[in-house]
C-alpha cells in the first residue's frame, strides 16, 4: 500500500508507552509459531514470535499507526482485529502480503490469558501523563461486515449475494476479463492470457455438456451472463440464466441486447429454488454457485437440479471444495463469512459426489482444476493491484484491501491443496437415452481461439 506522506501530531501523554506496548506485544505473540516484525507509531521496530528473524530480513513489516489496535484487540479478544485494522488503514503492510497470509492460521494461537494485566498496563499509561508523542497518521475508512447467515433462507441468500456481487460492476471490470467471468479459467499453458483462458473454460463446459443447436440450457447462478451468451452464440442453444445479484442481472440484460440475442438468451432475478417446471432443460450448468447453497441444503439443491433436468440430460457442476469436511469454525472461515461471502460454505469432493449419487445422479466425469485456479487468481491479483487508484473511484480502500487479502489467501490455499476446484459431469442414473462417447476426446479444447459463430 502507498504510505501516507503527510504527518500529523496526536497529543497522547505517557511516560514510556513504547516500552509497555512492546511488552504487551511480546506477551500476545509468545506462542506464535513464526516470525513477525512490527513497526510502532514512533518508528521503533520489534521482532515477535517463536522463530528468529530471517537472515535476509523479514519479508514483511506490520506498521502500526496507533495504539488503538492493541486496545481493540484486548477488548475483543479476536485475532481478526488485526485484519480489520489493516482494512481500516490503522495498520499497513510493507512488503509481501502473501508471506504474512501464509502464517494466518498461527493467529489462532495469540495469547489472551494475560488480558487483565494488559488492561491494567493501558490504564497505567493513561495515568502517567508526562510528554506528547507523535503518531503517523492513518486514514479511517468505512468497513462493511456481513450479517450472519443461519439457515441460507431465500432472504439470507439474496442479501448475501448482493453483499458480495453488488459491490460495483465497474470495480469487477477492472480486474476480470472483458466478459466478466468470475470463476476459475482453463489454461492451456501457464503463460496464456486470462481472457483466452476464460474463453477456453466456457468452451470446455459447452463441450462437456455436448451442447448442440436447439438444446434448452440453464445456467444456475449465471453471474454477468458470459456462459449463456457463449453457449447461444457458438453452440446454438436457447439459454436461460438466473442470478440473485441485481447488478449482474442489469449487466447481463444489456449484453444480451448488445449481442442481438434477445429471444434466444434470457436472464431472471431468481432463487434457484423458485425455478418453475419439471424436466424443462436437457443441459444444466452451475459454475461457482453451489458454494453459496449451504452444506445442509446441498442434498435439496441436487434434487432441485435433477427435477429440472430431462431424463436424457446432462448437468455440470463447477465449484470449489475443501480438504476439511463440514466447514468447521476457524479463523479463515470466519474471515470469509464476515467480510467476503456471508453464505459461503465448502465441502469435500468425496461428500459432494456422495450427495450427487444419493440424488440418483450417475457421475460421468470428474476433473480437478486446482492448478488453473492458482493461475486465475494470480492474474486477478496482478490486475487488481495495478488498478488500485482506479478501484478507489468505485469502492473504499477497505473493500480494496479485503478483496486483495481474500484473493491472496485463496491463492495460497489452492497452492497448498486446502482448497480444490472440480468440474463434475453427471446424468440421470441408468438412462436409456444417455449415450456417452467412449472417450474424453470430445471434451478437448485444443486452441484458445473461439469456435465459429453459428448463423441463424
C-alpha positions in Angstrom: 0.0 0.0 0.0 1.2 3.5 -0.7 2.4 5.2 2.5 0.7 8.4 3.7 3.2 11.2 3.3 1.7 13.9 5.5 2.5 13.7 9.2 0.1 14.7 11.9 0.6 15.0 15.7 -1.8 13.5 18.2 -1.4 14.5 21.8 -1.1 11.3 23.8 0.6 11.5 27.1 2.6 8.8 28.7 6.0 8.2 30.4 7.3 5.4 28.2 4.4 3.9 26.3 6.6 2.3 23.7 8.3 0.0 26.2 5.0 -1.0 27.7 3.5 -1.7 24.3 6.5 -3.8 23.4 6.0 -5.9 26.5 2.3 -6.4 25.7 3.1 -7.4 22.1 5.7 -10.0 23.2 3.0 -11.4 25.5 0.4 -11.6 22.8 2.7 -13.3 20.3 4.7 -15.5 22.7 3.0 -18.7 21.2 3.1 -17.5 17.6 5.0 -20.2 15.7 6.6 -17.9 13.2 8.3 -14.5 12.9 6.7 -11.1 12.7 8.2 -7.6 12.6 6.1 -4.8 13.8 6.9 -1.1 13.5 5.3 1.1 16.1 3.9 4.6 15.6 7.2 6.1 16.8 9.2 4.2 14.2 10.6 1.5 16.6 10.7 -2.0 15.1 10.0 -5.1 17.2 10.6 -8.7 16.3 8.0 -11.1 17.6 7.2 -14.8 17.6 8.9 -18.1 18.4 11.2 -18.1 15.4 14.3 -16.0 14.9 14.3 -13.2 12.3 15.2 -14.4 8.8 18.9 -13.9 7.8 17.9 -11.8 4.8 15.4 -9.7 6.8 11.7 -10.0 7.3 9.7 -10.3 4.1 7.0 -8.0 5.5 6.6 -5.5 8.3 3.3 -4.6 10.1 3.2 -0.9 10.6 1.0 0.2 13.5 -0.2 3.8 13.1 -2.0 3.9 16.5 -2.0 2.1 19.9 -5.8 1.7 19.4 -5.1 -1.5 17.5 -3.8 -3.2 20.7 -6.6 -1.7 22.8 -9.2 -3.1 20.4 -7.5 -6.5 20.3 -7.5 -6.7 24.1 -11.2 -5.7 24.3 -12.5 -8.0 21.6 -10.1 -11.0 22.0 -10.4 -11.5 18.3 -7.4 -12.2 16.1 -9.2 -10.7 13.1 -8.9 -7.3 14.9 -5.5 -7.0 13.2 -7.1 -7.7 9.8 -9.7 -5.1 10.5 -7.0 -2.6 11.5 -5.4 -3.2 8.1 -8.7 -2.8 6.3 -9.3 0.5 8.1 -5.8 1.8 7.4 -4.9 1.9 11.1 -2.2 -0.6 10.1 -0.2 -1.0 6.8 1.7 -4.0 5.5 5.1 -3.2 4.0 6.4 -6.0 1.8 5.0 -9.4 0.9 1.3 -9.7 1.8 1.3 -13.4 0.7 4.2 -14.1 3.2 2.1 -12.7 6.0 -1.1 -14.6 5.0 0.9 -17.8 4.8 1.1 -17.5 8.6 -2.6 -16.7 9.0 -3.6 -19.9 11.0 -0.9 -19.1 13.5 -3.0 -16.1 14.6 -5.3 -18.6 16.3 -2.5 -19.1 18.8 -2.3 -15.5 20.0 -2.1 -15.3 23.8 -5.1 -14.0 25.7 -4.5 -15.2 29.2 -2.8 -12.0 30.3 -5.5 -9.7 29.1 -6.4 -8.3 32.6 -2.7 -7.4 33.0 -2.8 -5.8 29.6 -5.8 -3.7 30.5 -4.0 -2.6 33.7 -1.0 -1.6 31.7 -3.1 0.6 29.4 -4.8 2.2 32.4 -1.4 2.9 33.9 -0.3 4.5 30.7 -3.2 6.8 30.7 -2.5 8.0 34.2 1.2 8.6 33.6 1.0 12.0 32.0 4.4 13.2 31.0 5.2 14.1 27.4 3.4 14.2 24.0 4.1 11.5 21.3 3.8 11.9 17.6 1.9 9.3 15.7 2.0 8.6 12.0 -1.4 9.5 10.5 -3.9 6.9 9.3 -7.0 7.3 7.1 -10.1 5.8 8.7 -12.2 4.1 6.0 -15.7 2.5 6.2 -15.6 -1.3 6.8 -18.7 -3.2 5.8 -19.2 -6.6 7.6 -21.9 -9.1 6.7 -24.9 -10.2 8.8 -24.6 -13.8 9.9 -26.3 -16.4 7.7 -28.1 -19.0 9.8 -30.3 -21.1 7.5 -29.5 -20.0 4.0 -33.1 -18.9 3.6 -34.2 -17.1 0.4 -33.8 -13.7 2.1 -30.4 -14.5 3.6 -29.2 -15.8 0.2 -30.3 -12.7 -1.6 -28.8 -10.4 1.0 -25.5 -12.4 0.9 -25.2 -12.5 -2.9 -25.8 -8.7 -3.1 -23.3 -8.1 -0.3 -20.6 -9.6 -2.5 -21.6 -9.2 -6.1 -23.3 -5.9 -6.0 -20.2 -4.1 -4.8 -19.7 -2.4 -8.2 -19.7 -3.7 -11.8 -17.0 -1.1 -12.6 -14.8 -2.5 -9.7 -15.0 -6.0 -11.0 -14.4 -4.9 -14.6 -11.0 -3.5 -13.6 -9.6 -7.0 -12.8 -11.8 -9.6 -14.5 -11.5 -10.4 -18.2 -13.6 -8.4 -20.7 -16.6 -10.7 -20.5 -16.7 -10.5 -16.7 -16.2 -14.2 -15.9 -15.8 -14.6 -12.2 -14.7 -18.2 -11.9 -11.7 -20.4 -12.5 -10.3 -20.1 -16.0 -8.9 -23.0 -18.1 -5.3 -22.5 -19.1 -3.7 -24.5 -22.0 -0.3 -23.1 -21.0 0.9 -21.3 -17.9 1.6 -18.1 -19.9 -1.8 -17.9 -21.6 -3.6 -14.6 -21.1 -6.7 -14.6 -18.8 -9.2 -13.6 -21.5 -8.5 -16.5 -23.8 -8.2 -18.9 -20.8 -11.7 -17.8 -19.7 -13.0 -18.4 -23.3 -11.4 -21.9 -23.1 -13.2 -22.6 -19.8 -16.6 -21.6 -21.3 -15.8 -23.8 -24.3 -14.8 -26.7 -22.1 -18.1 -26.6 -20.2 -20.1 -26.4 -23.5 -18.1 -29.4 -24.9 -18.6 -31.5 -21.8 -22.3 -30.8 -21.9 -22.3 -31.7 -25.6 -24.3 -28.6 -26.4 -26.0 -28.6 -29.8 -28.4 -26.4 -31.7 -31.8 -26.4 -30.1 -30.8 -27.5 -26.6 -32.6 -26.0 -23.7 -29.7 -24.8 -21.5 -30.0 -23.5 -17.9 -27.1 -21.7 -16.1 -27.8 -21.7 -12.3 -26.0 -18.6 -10.9 -25.2 -17.1 -14.3 -23.2 -14.1 -13.0 -22.8 -11.4 -15.6 -24.0 -13.8 -18.3 -20.8 -14.9 -20.1 -21.7 -18.6 -20.3 -25.3 -18.2 -21.6 -24.1 -15.8 -24.2 -21.2 -18.0 -25.3 -23.5 -21.1 -25.4 -26.1 -19.4 -27.5 -23.6 -17.6 -29.9 -21.3 -20.6 -30.6 -23.5 -23.7 -29.9 -27.0 -22.5 -30.9 -28.7 -23.3 -27.7 -31.7 -21.5 -26.2 -30.1 -20.3 -22.9 -31.6 -19.1 -19.6 -29.7 -17.9 -16.6 -30.7 -17.0 -13.0 -28.9 -14.7 -10.5 -29.7 -13.0 -7.2 -27.5 -10.0 -8.0 -29.4 -7.0 -9.3 -26.2 -5.5 -10.8 -25.3 -8.8 -12.6 -28.9 -9.0 -13.9 -28.9 -5.5 -15.3 -25.4 -6.1 -16.9 -26.5 -9.4 -18.5 -29.6 -7.9 -19.9 -27.5 -5.2 -21.6 -25.1 -7.7 -23.0 -28.0 -9.8 -24.4 -29.4 -6.8 -26.2 -26.0 -5.7 -27.4 -25.3 -9.2 -28.9 -28.7 -9.3 -30.6 -29.6 -12.5 -28.8 -33.0 -11.4 -27.3 -35.4 -14.3 -27.7 -32.6 -16.9 -27.6 -31.0 -15.8 -24.3 -32.8 -14.7 -21.2 -31.9 -14.0 -17.6 -34.0 -13.7 -14.5 -33.5 -12.3 -11.0 -34.5 -15.5 -9.2 -33.5 -18.0 -6.5 -32.7 -21.5 -7.8 -35.3 -22.9 -5.5 -38.0 -21.0 -7.4 -37.2 -22.0 -11.0 -40.5 -23.4 -12.3 -41.3 -26.5 -14.2 -40.2 -30.1 -14.4 -37.8 -31.6 -16.9 -37.5 -28.2 -18.6 -33.8 -28.3 -19.6 -31.7 -31.0 -21.2 -28.5 -29.3 -20.3 -27.7 -27.5 -17.0 -24.6 -25.9 -15.6 -23.8 -24.4 -12.2 -20.5 -22.5 -12.1 -19.2 -21.2 -8.8 -22.7 -21.1 -7.3 -23.1 -24.2 -5.1 -20.6 -22.7 -2.6 -23.4 -20.4 -1.6 -26.1 -23.0 -1.1 -25.1 -24.1 2.5 -23.9 -27.6 3.3 -27.2 -28.6 4.9 -29.0 -27.6 1.7 -26.8 -29.4 -0.8 -28.9 -32.6 -0.9 -32.0 -30.5 -1.7 -30.0 -28.4 -4.2 -29.0 -31.5 -6.2 -32.6 -32.8 -6.1 -33.8 -29.5 -7.5 -31.4 -29.8 -10.4 -32.5 -33.3 -11.0 -36.1 -32.2 -11.0 -35.4 -29.6 -13.7 -33.3 -31.9 -15.9 -34.7 -34.1 -18.7 -34.3 -37.9 -18.4 -31.6 -37.8 -21.0 -30.0 -34.6 -19.9 -26.6 -33.6 -18.5 -25.6 -31.5 -15.6 -22.2 -30.0 -15.0 -21.3 -28.6 -11.5 -18.1 -26.4 -11.4 -17.2 -25.4 -7.8 -14.7 -25.1 -5.0 -14.2 -27.8 -2.4 -12.3 -28.1 0.9 -10.0 -30.7 2.3 -12.0 -30.5 5.6 -15.5 -31.8 6.0 -18.3 -29.7 7.4 -17.0 -26.1 7.3 -15.6 -26.1 10.9 -15.2 -22.9 12.8 -11.7 -21.5 12.3 -10.1 -18.1 11.5 -10.1 -18.5 7.8 -13.8 -19.5 7.6 -14.7 -16.6 9.9 -12.9 -14.2 7.7 -14.7 -15.4 4.6 -18.1 -15.2 6.1 -17.6 -11.9 7.9 -16.1 -9.9 5.1 -16.4 -11.7 1.7 -19.0 -14.4 1.3 -21.6 -14.4 4.2 -23.2 -17.6 3.0 -20.1 -19.4 1.8 -19.5 -23.0 2.9 -17.3 -25.6 1.3 -17.4 -29.4 1.5 -15.0 -32.2 0.5 -15.1 -33.6 -3.1 -16.0 -37.0 -1.7 -19.0 -35.8 0.2 -20.2 -33.8 -2.9 -20.1 -36.9 -5.0 -21.9 -38.9 -2.4 -24.7 -36.4 -2.3 -24.9 -36.4 -6.1 -25.2 -40.2 -6.1 -27.9 -40.0 -3.3 -29.8 -37.7 -5.7 -29.7 -40.6 -8.2 -27.2 -39.0 -10.5 -24.6 -41.1 -12.3 -21.2 -39.5 -12.2 -19.8 -39.4 -15.7 -16.6 -37.4 -15.4 -14.6 -35.5 -12.7 -11.8 -33.1 -13.4 -9.6 -31.3 -10.9 -8.7 -27.7 -11.9 -6.9 -26.6 -8.8 -3.7 -25.5 -10.7 -5.9 -23.5 -13.0 -7.4 -21.5 -10.1 -3.9 -20.6 -8.9 -3.2 -19.1 -12.3 -6.6 -17.4 -12.4 -6.0 -15.8 -9.0 -2.5 -14.7 -9.9 -4.0 -12.8 -12.9 -6.8 -11.3 -10.9 -4.4 -10.2 -8.1 -2.0 -8.6 -10.5 -4.7 -6.7 -12.3 -6.3 -5.6 -9.1 -3.0 -4.2 -7.7 -2.3 -2.5 -11.0 -5.7 -0.8 -10.9 -5.6 0.3 -7.3 -6.1 4.0 -8.0 -8.9 3.4 -10.4 -10.5 1.0 -8.0 -10.8 3.7 -5.3 -13.1 5.6 -7.6 -15.7 2.8 -7.2 -15.0 1.2 -3.8 -13.4 2.2 -0.5 -9.8 1.4 0.5 -11.2 -1.1 2.9 -13.0 -3.0 0.2 -9.9 -3.0 -2.0 -7.8 -4.4 0.9 -10.4 -7.1 1.7 -10.5 -8.3 -1.9 -6.8 -8.3 -2.2 -6.4 -10.2 1.1 -9.1 -12.7 0.2 -7.7 -13.5 -3.2 -4.1 -13.7 -1.9 -5.2 -16.1 0.9 -7.3 -18.1 -1.6 -4.3 -18.4 -4.0 -2.2 -19.8 -1.1 -4.9 -22.3 -0.2 -5.2 -23.6 -3.7 -1.4 -23.9 -3.9 -1.2 -26.0 -0.8 -4.2 -28.1 -1.5 -6.5 -26.9 1.3 -8.9 -25.8 -1.5 -9.8 -27.6 -4.7 -11.8 -26.9 -7.8 -13.7 -29.6 -9.6 -15.9 -29.9 -12.6 -18.3 -32.9 -12.1 -20.4 -34.1 -15.0 -23.5 -36.2 -14.2 -26.7 -37.5 -15.8 -29.7 -39.5 -14.6 -28.7 -42.9 -13.5 -29.5 -45.8 -15.9 -30.9 -43.5 -18.5 -31.6 -45.4 -21.7 -31.0 -42.2 -23.7 -27.7 -41.2 -22.2 -25.2 -42.4 -24.8 -21.9 -41.0 -23.8 -18.9 -41.1 -26.1 -16.4 -43.9 -25.2 -13.5 -41.5 -24.7 -13.0 -38.0 -23.4 -11.6 -36.7 -26.7 -14.7 -34.7 -27.4 -14.0 -32.5 -24.3 -10.6 -31.4 -25.5 -10.1 -27.7 -26.1 -7.1 -27.7 -28.4 -6.9 -24.0 -29.1 -7.7 -20.8 -27.1 -9.5 -19.4 -30.2 -13.3 -19.2 -30.1 -15.4 -21.6 -32.2 -17.1 -20.2 -35.2 -20.3 -18.2 -34.6 -23.4 -20.1 -35.7 -25.6 -18.4 -38.4 -29.3 -18.3 -37.9 
